Each structure stands twice: as C-alpha cells, then as structure tokens.
Amino acid sequence: MKGQPSISSIYRLGTPDEQEDPLRQWGRIEAMRRRAWRMCGVIAVTLSELPPDLETQLRQWAEDRYGKR
C-alpha cells in the first residue's frame, strides 16, 4: 500500500516453512546416483548399504586416504 514501508527481502532467505518431502528428496538422490554411474562410472553408496566386511574395508580405506569423518 502506498505510504507503508516495504517488507525486506531478507525474509525470503530464511528456512522455508515446509520441509522437502522425504520421498522426493530420495528420488532426487537416486537419480543423481544413476547419472553418476552412467556418465562417469562412479558408484555412490552409503556404508550401511554394503556388506559388513566390505563396509569395514572401505571405511578404513577412506579414513586412510581422506581422514576421519
């Protein structure tokens, strides 16, 4: 309205009121995993998705190479 101060745009930078749908987020991550494999030959998995013996070996390798999380 005329004569009233405008609302600052800084409020648009805050966290959104609604969080992203977890299923939509999962789908986006899965799509990125598939694209990484097809385009670059990169396999993206979480340690919990691996068999226990492979998880231990990869965790040790990653910590040796990149440091602890």
Kinemage of the C-alpha trace (Angstrom):
@kinemage 1
@onewidth
@group {chain A} dominant
@subgroup {mainchain}
@vectorlist {calphas} color= white
{ca met a 1} P 0.000 0.000 0.000
{ca lys a 2} L 1.065 3.497 -0.646
{ca gly a 3} L 2.690 5.167 2.302
{ca gln a 4} L 3.578 1.931 4.132
{ca pro a 5} L 7.143 0.651 4.368
{ca ser a 6} L 8.041 -2.281 2.107
{ca ile a 7} L 8.876 -5.640 3.626
{ca ser a 8} L 12.538 -6.543 3.409
{ca ser a 9} L 13.517 -9.353 1.034
{ca ile a 10} L 15.816 -10.792 3.723
{ca tyr a 11} L 12.897 -12.893 4.960
{ca arg a 12} L 12.976 -14.919 1.744
{ca leu a 13} L 16.456 -16.202 2.644
{ca gly a 14} L 15.343 -17.981 5.809
{ca thr a 15} L 14.424 -21.635 6.115
{ca pro a 16} L 11.208 -22.493 4.333
{ca asp a 17} L 8.145 -23.230 6.419
{ca glu a 18} L 7.628 -26.588 4.748
{ca gln a 19} L 10.430 -29.137 4.601
{ca glu a 20} L 11.016 -31.062 1.399
{ca asp a 21} L 9.087 -34.288 1.018
{ca pro a 22} L 11.442 -37.160 2.019
{ca leu a 23} L 10.281 -39.314 -0.897
{ca arg a 24} L 11.006 -36.518 -3.361
{ca gln a 25} L 14.453 -35.993 -1.802
{ca trp a 26} L 15.195 -39.743 -2.015
{ca gly a 27} L 14.158 -39.766 -5.681
{ca arg a 28} L 16.435 -36.839 -6.469
{ca ile a 29} L 19.400 -38.551 -4.784
{ca glu a 30} L 18.706 -41.838 -6.587
{ca ala a 31} L 18.572 -40.005 -9.911
{ca met a 32} L 21.960 -38.415 -9.183
{ca arg a 33} L 23.409 -41.842 -8.305
{ca arg a 34} L 22.211 -43.320 -11.603
{ca arg a 35} L 23.516 -40.363 -13.584
{ca ala a 36} L 26.927 -40.565 -11.845
{ca trp a 37} L 27.186 -44.257 -12.730
{ca arg a 38} L 26.133 -43.884 -16.361
{ca met a 39} L 28.095 -40.734 -17.144
{ca cys a 40} L 31.225 -41.122 -15.008
{ca gly a 41} L 31.412 -44.731 -13.819
{ca val a 42} L 31.104 -43.558 -10.212
{ca ile a 43} L 29.235 -45.735 -7.725
{ca ala a 44} L 27.680 -43.809 -4.840
{ca val a 45} L 26.570 -45.851 -1.829
{ca thr a 46} L 26.299 -45.283 1.881
{ca leu a 47} L 28.303 -47.584 4.120
{ca ser a 48} L 25.121 -49.040 5.575
{ca glu a 49} L 24.204 -50.373 2.110
{ca leu a 50} L 27.351 -52.511 1.910
{ca pro a 51} L 28.034 -55.999 3.277
{ca pro a 52} L 29.765 -55.750 6.700
{ca asp a 53} L 33.211 -56.940 5.558
{ca leu a 54} L 33.264 -54.565 2.580
{ca glu a 55} L 31.973 -51.721 4.742
{ca thr a 56} L 34.901 -52.151 7.144
{ca gln a 57} L 37.457 -52.244 4.335
{ca leu a 58} L 36.062 -49.208 2.531
{ca arg a 59} L 35.738 -47.219 5.748
{ca gln a 60} L 39.392 -47.925 6.576
{ca trp a 61} L 40.485 -47.035 3.045
{ca ala a 62} L 38.536 -43.758 3.086
{ca glu a 63} L 39.875 -42.793 6.521
{ca asp a 64} L 43.445 -43.518 5.406
{ca arg a 65} L 43.018 -41.557 2.210
{ca tyr a 66} L 40.741 -38.675 3.267
{ca gly a 67} L 40.853 -38.625 7.077
{ca lys a 68} L 38.182 -39.337 9.657
{ca arg a 69} L 34.645 -38.030 9.238
